[in-house]
């Protein structure tokens, strides 16, 4: 279609929230005005998911992990992609994609948008690595036209650590697709016979890595299981910690009560089968899993950290606990299990809050407004 602005999305290997964020953008982007193209690693679910939305996919060997300056071959490849596809704007997602693509797009005279999805400097890791990364990021502020943070906390980190000026920063919260979720919830209810029959059911959906705090959830489940013997604990997701967490569950005496379901297709469909959703993260951006749980009308217990404090309104849509505090988490779970009417009210309040503030359509409209302003004003336009 003539006259459309071509947007190149550059992204690292991803699953979970970052992937769903990108797919939401691609699904609802105004195709009459914009033509999306995705460049990313040809591994995992990304290529097939992009192709299913009738979007062109270009293989790009971006790696996950700590690489402060991508190699010259990767940058030459990106320069060739930008020149060969005639893109009008580049939108990067995540640290590695931004380090690689932002200077290349700047050199090509193409406006650049960079979305920050996760906290970087507060996560575990060597201080010297974070210091080098912050220095690299500060050097790239001048060649980035707009920064999008998915929550206010991330915006503060970008300003304080990377020196991003206020006029280049916009906060656009993650959003969920309520129409699609309702269909997924309906299909998920048919899976009820696959679940343990005992109630209540408490679940956590997460990549099994230390930051997600699933070990804290398991330890907090011990006193809950003691007080509510029929309670069952469901862990949906996979990751490098799975074997260690399964071993921990056995050691805690939860072998018959904690169920590791792994990666589940349309995992959100399992949310209506829960009585309580828990997000025990030590560190978190704006969690799509929490938004989906709220959209399903589930009360939420979450850590008081990162973007979770912007999603979960303490005493209104759920309960916030101290990150890593086993006792605090167990106390909150037991409290909501014992006060069913209050928990149901939290769930209904959460459903309304998501519909008012955290929909994918609101997210896409705000992102399109950024594109339109930059394409109209050119480089160094205010976002």
N, C-alpha and C positions, 0 to 999 in steps of 0.2 A: 504494500500500500504506500503510495507516494506521500511524501511530506512527514512521515513518522520520524521521531527522534530515536536513534538506536542507543540502547543502554547496555553496556557490558558489565555484567556482574562477575567479580573475581572472588573466589571462595576457596578455602582450604578443605582438607578432608573433614567431613562433619556428619553428625547424626543428631538426633534429638532436637533441641530448641533452635539452634542456628539453622539447621536444614528446614525445619517447619516454617521459620521466619522467611527464608528465601522463597520457599514454595508458595507461601501466602502472597508475597509480592508478585510472583510470576502469575499466579492464578487470577488475581484481581487487578493487575495493572491494566490501564486503559489502552487496549491494543490499537485503538483508533489514533492515538497520539504517540505511543511508544512501542518500540520493537525490542524485546529483550533478547539478549544472548548471554550464555553462561560459560565461563572458563573455569575449570576446576579439575581435580584429579579424577582419572577414569576408574575409580575404585569405589566400593561401597554402594549405598543406595542412590547416590547423587545422580549419576548419568541417566538411569532408568526413570527416576522421578521427574527429572527435567524434561526428558523426551515425552513422557506421558502428558505433559502440559503443552506439547507442540512448540517447544522452545529449542532453538539451536544450542547444541553443547559442543564446546571446543576443549579437547584434552589439554591439561596444563599440569605439570608435575610439581604442584605445590605440596609441601610436607607439613605435617603437624609437628609441634615441638618447638624448641628454642633455636632459632637461626637468625641472629640479629641482622645480617645482611645477606639476602638471597644472592645466589651466584649469577654470573654474567649471562650464562646460557638461558636461565629462566627469564631474565629481563629482556634479552634479545627476542625470545619467543613471545613475550608480552608485547613488545614493540611491533613485532610482525602481525600479531593478532589485531592490535589497535589500528595499524595502518591498513591491513588487508580487509577488515570488516567495515571500515569507515564509521566507527562509533562516534557518537556525539557527547557521551558522558560515561565515565567509569565509576562504578559503585563497588567498593571493596567491603568484605565481611570478615572480621577477625584480624588478629595481629599480623600473621604471616602474609595474608593476601595484601594487607595494607603496605607492609614493608616492601613487597615486591612491586606492586602495581602503581602506587601513588607517584613515585618519582618518574616512572616511565610515562604515565599519562600526562604529567605536568610538562615533561620535555616535548611531548607531542602536541601540546596546546589544547588538551582536552580537559574540561572541568572534572574534578574528582570529589566524590562523596565517600566517606569512610564511616561504617557503622561499628561501634564497639558493643559487643554482646556480653562480655564477661569481665569481671574484675581480674586484673593481672598482678598488681603490685601488693595486694594483701594476701595472695595465696602463698602456700608454702614454697620455698625455693631459696637458692643462694642470693644474698643481698647484692653481690657483685653483678650477677646476671641481670637483676632488675634495674640496677644503676645503668648498665650499658644499654639496656632496652629503652629506658626512659630518655637517655641522651639521643639515641637513634630517632625515637619518636619526636622529640622536640625539634630535631633538624628537619623533619618532614612536615611540620605544621605549616610552613610557608608555601608548600606545594599542594596543600589540601584545601579545597574551597569550602567544604562543609563537613562537620563531624556530627553524626547522629549517635546519641546514647539511648539505650533502651530503658533507662531509668535515671532518676535524679542523682542517685548515688554514683553511678558511673560517670555522669556529667561532672560531678565534683572531682572525681579522680582525674579525668582528662584535664580539667582546668588546673588542678593543684600540682599534678606530677608531670604532665606533658606540656603544660603551658598553653593550652588551647584557649584563645581569646573568646569572650562571650559572644561576639558577633558572628563567630564561625560555628557555634554549637547550638544544636536543637535537640530537645528531648522528645522522642517518639516512642511511647510504650509499645511493647509487643502486643499483639492482638490474636484472638482465636476466632475461628470460623464457626459461628454459632449454628448456621444452617447445616453444615457438614457434620458438626458434632452431634446434633440431635439425631441425625440418621445413624451415626456410629453408636450412640447410646442405645438406640432401639435394637440394633443388631447385637450389641454386647449383652443385652439382657437375656438373649437366647443361650448364652454360654453359662448361665447360672449353674446348670447341673455339673459342670466341670470343676466348680469351686467346692471347697470344703463346706459341708452343710451347717457346721456350727457357726453361730453368730455371737457376738459381733465380729466384723472383719475390719481390720485396720490395714491400710496399704501405703506403700511408698513406691513411686515410679521414678527411677533415676539410673543414670550411668553409674556403674559400680566402681567408683574412684573415691579416694579419701575425702575430697572436697564435699561430697554429697552426704557424708555423715551417716551412712547406713549402719555402720558399726554402733553408733550412738543409739539409733533406733532399736537395734537388736538388744542392746544392754537395757534400754528403758522398757523393753517388752517383758522382761523377766518379772518385775513387780506387778505389771498389768496382768500377766498370765496367772500369777499367784492369786490376785484379787478376783479375776474374771476367768475362771478355768476354761470356759468354752470359747474364749477369744482366739481368733486366728490372725496371723500376720503375713501379709502378702508382699513380696518384693518383686517388682516388675522391672526388668532391664538386665543388662549384661555389662561386663567390663573386666578389667584386669584384676579386680579384687574379689571376683565371685567365689573362687575356691576358698580363699581365706575367710570370707564372710560365712560361707556354708559351714566351714570348720568351727567358726566362732559360735554359730547357732547351735551346733551339736554340743559344744562345750558348755553352753549356757543352759542346756536342757530344753532347747526349743525345737529339737529335731522333728517332733510330731506336730508342731504348731506353726512353724515358720516355713512358708512355701516360696521357693525361688522359681519364678515362672519364666525367667529369661526374657529375651526380646519377643514381644507379642505383636502380631499384626493388628492394627487398629486398637492399640492398647487402651486408648481412651474409652473404648466400649466397656471396659471392666469397671470404670469409676462408679456407675450407678449401683454396682453390687457391693460397694464398700459402705461402712457406717461412719468411717472417719478416714481422712487423708492426712498424711504426715509428710512434711518436707524438712528433714533434720539437718540441712546443709550447714557446713562450717563456713561456706562462702558461696554466694549465688548472685547471678544477675537478676533479670526479671523472668521468673520461672513460668514457662508455658504449661508445665504439668500442673502447677498450682492454679493457673487460670482455667484449665480444663476441669479440674476438680471442682472449682467454684461454679463453673458453668453447669456442671452436673448436680449442683445443689448439695455438695458435700461440705460439711464443716472441716476446716483446715487447722492443723497445728503446724507451725513453721518456726524456724529459727529467726531470731531478731537480728538479721544481717542483710546487707546488700539491698537488692530490689525487693526482697520478700516483705520488708516493712512498708513498701508502697502498694503491695497487693493485698496483704492480709491486715485488716483493720482489727486491732486487738479488742476483744470484747464486743465485736459487731459482726464480723464475718468469720472469726476464728480466734486462735490464741497464739501469741508469740512467746517463745521461750529462749533462754540464753543459749547461744551456739555451743554445742559440745557438752551441755549440762544434762547428764542422764537423769538425775533426780527431777529436775524441772520438767523435762519432757514426759517422764512417766506420770508425774502429778497432773499435767495438762491432759494427757490421754485419759486417765482415770476420771478426771473431773467431767469431761465431755461425755464419756460413756455413762456416767451416773446421772447426767442431766440431759436426757434425750430431747425434751421439748426445746431447751435452750440450743442444743446442737442443731436441731432442725431449723430453728430461727436463724442461726448463723449461716446455714446452708442457703436458705432463701435470700438472705441479705447479700451473700456472695454472688448468687446468680444474677441479682439485679445490678450489682456493681460491675460485673463483667460486661453486661449488656450496655451499661451507660458509658463505660470508659475504655474497655479493653477488647474491642472487636478488631478483626483483621481489616475490615473495610475502613475504619478510622485510621489505622496504621498506614494503609496504602494511600489513602487520600492525602495524609500529611506528608508522606514521602514523595508523592507526585508533585505536591506544592514546592518542595525543595528543588526537584528537577526543573520545574518550570521557571523558578526564579533564577537558577544558575544558568540555564540555557538562554534566558532572556538577557541577563546581565553580563555573562561571560565570566572569565576567571576573576577571583577575588570578590565575587558577588556575595552579599550578605545572605545567610540562610535563615 
